[in-house]
Amino acid sequence: MSDLVLPLKREYFEQIKAGEKWFEYRLCNDYWRTRLDGHGAYDRIILTLGYPRRDDSERRLIRPWRGYTTATIIHPHFGPDPVEVYVIDVRPE
């Protein structure tokens, strides 16, 4: 089974866990292009609060892989200018 693991800051992890945030953004750069475009489909996404121990289930959310799109957004995390991002669907089942 192939998993995409996305470590998150607490703010974003808690929003996804509460169902307030349905998409996770990653900058369109060579690193993410290789992981997303070059890999093909994943079986699931594992969202983690930071880098937890393997047995720490409280800091992990497992979601089905639903793919991604791309978009141009302005977001404080990426700075004041518009950037192109991968928009990864992290909605619960």
C-alpha positions as CSV (number, residue, x, y, z in Angstrom):
1,M,0.0,0.0,0.0
2,S,1.4,3.4,-1.0
3,D,0.8,6.3,1.4
4,L,1.4,10.0,1.0
5,V,2.5,11.3,4.5
6,L,1.9,15.0,5.1
7,P,3.3,16.4,8.3
8,L,1.3,19.5,9.4
9,K,1.5,22.4,11.8
10,R,-1.0,22.1,14.7
11,E,-3.3,24.8,13.4
12,Y,-3.9,23.0,10.1
13,F,-4.0,19.5,11.7
14,E,-6.7,20.7,14.1
15,Q,-8.8,22.4,11.4
16,I,-8.7,19.2,9.2
17,K,-9.5,17.0,12.2
18,A,-12.5,19.3,13.1
19,G,-13.8,19.1,9.5
20,E,-13.2,22.8,8.9
21,K,-10.5,22.4,6.3
22,W,-10.9,20.0,3.4
23,F,-7.8,20.8,1.3
24,E,-4.1,20.8,2.1
25,Y,-1.8,23.0,-0.1
26,R,1.7,22.3,-1.2
27,L,3.8,24.6,-3.3
28,C,4.2,23.6,-7.0
29,N,8.0,23.0,-7.0
30,D,10.3,20.2,-8.1
31,Y,10.0,18.3,-4.8
32,W,6.2,18.1,-4.8
33,R,6.0,17.7,-8.5
34,T,8.1,14.5,-8.2
35,R,6.0,13.2,-5.3
36,L,2.7,13.9,-6.9
37,D,3.0,14.0,-10.6
38,G,5.9,11.5,-10.8
39,H,4.4,8.9,-8.4
40,G,0.9,8.2,-9.8
41,A,-1.9,7.5,-7.4
42,Y,-1.6,6.8,-3.7
43,D,-3.8,4.5,-1.7
44,R,-4.3,6.9,1.2
45,I,-3.0,10.1,2.8
46,I,-1.6,10.1,6.4
47,L,-1.8,13.5,7.9
48,T,0.4,13.9,11.0
49,L,0.7,16.5,13.7
50,G,4.4,17.2,13.3
51,Y,6.5,14.0,13.3
52,P,4.8,11.6,15.8
53,R,6.0,8.2,16.9
54,R,4.5,5.3,14.9
55,D,2.3,4.2,17.8
56,D,0.9,7.8,18.4
57,S,-2.5,7.5,16.8
58,E,-3.8,10.7,18.3
59,R,-1.5,12.7,16.1
60,R,-2.4,10.9,12.8
61,L,-5.4,11.2,10.5
62,I,-5.8,8.6,7.7
63,R,-7.8,9.7,4.7
64,P,-8.5,8.1,1.3
65,W,-6.5,9.3,-1.7
66,R,-8.8,11.5,-3.8
67,G,-6.2,13.2,-5.9
68,Y,-5.3,16.8,-6.3
69,T,-5.8,19.8,-8.6
70,T,-3.6,22.9,-9.0
71,A,-4.6,26.5,-8.2
72,T,-3.1,30.0,-7.8
73,I,-3.7,31.3,-4.3
74,I,-2.6,34.0,-1.9
75,H,-2.0,32.5,1.6
76,P,0.0,33.9,4.6
77,H,2.0,30.7,4.8
78,F,3.5,31.3,1.3
79,G,3.9,35.1,1.6
80,P,2.0,38.1,0.1
81,D,2.3,37.2,-3.6
82,P,0.1,34.7,-5.5
83,V,1.7,31.3,-5.8
84,E,0.8,28.1,-7.7
85,V,0.0,25.2,-5.4
86,Y,-1.2,21.6,-5.4
87,V,-4.6,21.4,-3.8
88,I,-4.7,18.0,-2.1
89,D,-8.2,16.7,-1.2
90,V,-8.1,15.6,2.5
91,R,-11.9,15.3,3.2
92,P,-12.9,12.4,5.4
93,E,-14.6,9.3,4.0
